[in-house]
Amino acid sequence: MNSQAHLPLVLPNTAQSTPGYDEAFGPQGEPRRHWAAFMAQHQLLSVSGLQDRLNRARQLTADAGLSLGYHSGSRDQADWLFDVMPLIISGEEWRFLEAAITQRAQVLNHLLGDLYGPQDTLKRGLFPPYLVYGNPNYLRPLRKVEQNAGDARQLAVYAVDMVRRPDGQWTIVADRTQVP
């Protein structure tokens, strides 16, 4: 028997085209190859089984003390919002994203090193000085502080916010370079 015979819990409506990119299903309504195994396992769960997993995940985040308000100094315990359905990305697509994100991190690391070091980007007019010196997060006392000779990293934390466009391509909409 074909492992995809009963896939998935919810089938896309192939009779009516929905604009955008469907992560789990191809243009003809067939499950994408990298989703097939996940769908095969999830079809075994009932709606109450999925709800049980969601409740368990919520309990684990509550037990761990995770909330959305903590970083702002608020002690309000806003629920940590997440989806129990993962975003599954093929290995080929992940390798492309990994290389692109790594490249962006390297560029931002180099820029940060320059802004706290020789400031060539400012001297050459490639970056407006008012954006640096007018930013309250720019730490002037750290200007020209020498780094460890073996460690050229300036950027300690880096993350991106990405969206998939309707044509299926990824776009980075924000770079995150500090912990909230």
C-alpha positions in Angstrom: 0.0 0.0 0.0 1.2 3.5 -0.9 2.3 5.3 2.3 0.6 8.5 0.9 -2.8 6.7 0.2 -4.5 8.4 3.2 -2.5 11.6 3.4 -3.1 14.0 5.1 -5.6 15.0 7.7 -6.5 18.0 5.6 -6.2 17.9 1.8 -5.8 21.1 -0.2 -8.7 22.1 -2.3 -7.3 21.5 -5.8 -10.6 22.6 -7.4 -10.1 26.1 -6.2 -6.6 27.6 -6.6 -5.4 29.5 -3.5 -2.9 32.3 -4.1 0.4 31.9 -2.5 2.8 29.0 -1.8 1.6 25.9 0.0 4.4 24.6 2.2 3.0 21.0 2.4 1.5 20.5 -1.0 2.6 20.9 -4.6 0.7 22.8 -7.3 -1.3 19.7 -8.2 -2.3 19.0 -4.6 0.2 16.2 -4.0 2.2 16.2 -0.7 5.7 17.6 -1.1 8.3 14.8 -0.8 9.9 16.2 2.4 6.5 16.3 4.1 5.4 12.8 3.3 6.8 11.0 6.4 5.5 13.6 8.8 2.0 13.5 7.2 2.1 9.7 7.4 2.7 9.9 11.2 0.2 12.7 11.8 -2.6 11.0 10.0 -2.5 8.4 12.8 -3.4 11.0 15.4 -7.0 12.0 16.1 -8.0 15.6 16.6 -8.0 14.9 20.3 -4.5 13.5 19.9 -3.3 16.7 18.3 -5.0 18.7 21.0 -3.3 16.6 23.7 0.1 17.4 22.1 -0.7 21.1 22.0 -1.8 21.1 25.7 1.4 19.2 26.6 3.6 21.7 24.7 1.8 24.6 26.5 2.4 22.9 29.8 6.1 22.4 29.1 6.5 26.1 28.2 4.7 27.2 31.3 6.7 24.8 33.5 9.9 26.2 32.0 8.7 29.8 32.7 8.7 30.9 29.1 6.6 34.0 28.3 6.5 36.8 25.8 6.6 39.6 28.4 9.7 38.8 30.3 12.3 40.5 28.1 10.5 43.9 28.4 10.7 43.8 32.2 7.0 43.0 32.4 6.1 40.1 34.7 2.9 39.5 32.8 2.8 36.0 31.7 1.6 36.2 28.1 1.3 32.8 26.4 4.2 31.7 24.3 2.6 31.4 20.9 3.7 28.5 18.7 2.3 26.0 16.3 2.6 22.2 16.9 2.8 21.7 13.2 6.4 22.3 12.1 7.7 24.1 9.1 9.5 21.3 7.2 12.1 22.5 4.7 13.9 20.2 2.3 17.6 19.6 2.8 18.4 21.4 -0.5 16.4 24.4 0.5 17.9 24.5 3.9 21.5 24.4 2.5 20.6 27.5 0.4 19.1 29.3 3.3 22.0 28.4 5.6 24.5 29.8 3.1 22.5 33.0 2.6 22.0 33.6 6.4 25.7 32.8 7.1 26.7 35.3 4.5 24.5 38.0 5.9 25.8 37.3 9.4 29.4 37.6 8.1 28.6 41.0 6.4 26.9 42.3 9.6 29.8 41.0 11.7 32.3 42.8 9.5 30.2 46.0 9.5 30.0 45.9 13.3 33.8 45.4 13.6 34.3 48.4 11.3 31.9 50.7 13.2 33.7 49.9 16.4 37.1 49.9 14.8 38.5 51.8 11.8 35.1 53.1 10.6 36.1 52.8 6.9 32.4 52.6 6.0 31.8 56.0 7.5 35.0 57.6 6.1 34.1 56.4 2.6 30.5 57.6 2.9 29.0 54.1 2.5 27.1 54.4 5.8 25.7 57.6 7.1 27.3 58.7 10.4 24.1 60.0 11.9 22.7 56.4 11.9 25.6 55.2 14.0 26.2 58.2 16.4 22.5 59.0 16.7 21.6 55.4 17.8 21.3 55.1 21.5 22.5 51.5 21.2 25.9 52.5 19.8 28.3 52.1 22.7 30.9 54.9 22.2 33.1 53.7 25.1 33.7 50.5 23.1 35.1 52.3 20.1 38.5 51.0 19.3 38.5 48.4 22.1 40.9 45.7 21.0 39.5 42.3 20.3 41.3 39.0 21.2 43.7 38.4 18.4 42.2 34.9 17.6 38.6 36.0 17.7 37.3 38.3 15.0 33.7 37.9 16.1 31.9 41.1 16.9 28.4 39.8 16.5 27.4 37.5 19.4 23.8 36.8 18.4 22.2 36.8 15.0 18.7 35.8 13.8 16.6 36.6 10.8 12.8 37.0 10.3 12.0 35.4 7.0 8.8 35.0 4.9 8.1 33.0 1.9 6.7 35.0 -1.0 3.8 33.7 -3.1 6.2 32.6 -5.8 7.9 30.3 -3.2 11.1 32.3 -2.8 12.3 33.4 0.6 12.8 37.0 1.7 14.5 38.2 4.8 12.5 41.0 6.3 14.5 41.7 9.5 17.9 41.1 10.9 18.1 40.5 14.7 21.4 41.3 16.3 20.7 41.5 19.9 18.9 39.5 22.6 15.6 41.1 23.6 
